[in-house]
Amino acid sequence: MGLLTAIPRTYFRVNELITSLMLNYVALLALDYVVFGPWKDPKGFNFPGTPMFTDAQSLPLIGTTRLHYGFIFAIVAVVLYYLMMKYTRWGYELKLIGANPEAAKNAGIRISRHILLVMLISGGLAGLAGMAEVSGVSHRLMYGISPGYGYTAIIVAWLAKLNPIGLVVSSVLFGGLIVGGYSVQTIGLPSSISSMLQGAILFFLIGGATAGKFRLRKYQ
């Protein structure tokens, strides 16, 4: 999906936010097809989902905790991201493209190649995260497996300002926010309060970034 977003962005200047959001529906409909159709558990009492994974198909837990190996995948990905952005030429070129695409183009950097490669890697990481969620938490592929984790990831990255340490901290905090949203149902509050808080955080992040561009000047 990442590459399918990158190709129209690179060659036709199509906004990647629009294509990625539209492809979400393609992915969801493809998921619905397999869990309601060929992969549906024949012993699942008409529940839209695959049979439960075996132990060999599930990610093992870390020690006696409830954390599975997906947590290690995430930490390794963050470390590799940090090393790549700080110590490699490719990371420097990516930062230059993000800061000033015109200057990067004049410096001879092939922006289209970087876009394709970054989106391909991003799609792979998203797939790895989905695999960890399915194999480590639900242990089956089922309808509605994701309540919008991709949209939460946008807020996490924005809040962290793409800083590796900030990514870890903000993702843990938002993970607690999501889990807390389910827990507050025991006291009579709706679980949607978690989504409301996420939306409020994004709203104030965007508002703060916009307000920061203005300066108050006193004229005499």
Secondary structure, 3 states (H helix, E strand, C coil): CHHHHHHHHHHHCCCHHHHHHHHHHHHHHHHHHHHHCCCCCCCCCCCCECCCCCHHHCCCECCCCCCEHHHHHHHHHHHHHHHHHHHCHHHHHHHHHHHCHHHHHHCCCCHHHHHHHHHHHHHHHHHHHHHHHHHHHHCCCECCCCCCHHHHHHHHHHHHCCCHHHHHHHHHHHHHHHHHHHHHHHHCCCCCHHHHHHHHHHHHHHHHHHHCCCCCCCCC
